[in-house]
């Protein structure tokens, strides 16, 4: 996987390709590997915010995912290229609400979406903690740059049987 040049004004993207071992008995990408691909995009985006491996080791702070929703829209198959676009839907002093869209990289159709809430954690106390000022400023810059984008259709979805 590799990240493109990423700035709040242009957005964050991560490129990848569906691996053979990610294909399940139904002949398409297994649900667990969608989550893996989205998790890799989350980590790469958090690195951009300044929450990278060096920060985690130096400050003994990390992030935990509090909640996650995945919507599977269209099958993506072995060896197909994908791109994951990430945006911040909201943020406060210790949390970011992220939304990922996975699209077929060359054809552009939507394969899946992932919405998650991430919290900054003090590993000594094992509790939520405020972001450092530089991280908070970067998160706010991303949020401000993306605030006018339309709300994603799948964001805020609730699971249930519609009657």
Secondary structure, DSSP 8 states (H G I E B T S, - for coil): -EE---BTTTBEEEEEE--GGGB-TTSSB-HHHHHHHHHHHHHHHHHHHT-SHHHHHHH-EEEEEEEEEEEE-S---TT-EEEEEEEEEEE-SSEEEEEEEEEETTT--EEEEEEEEEEEEETTTTEE----HHHHHHHHHHHHHHTTS---TTTT---S---
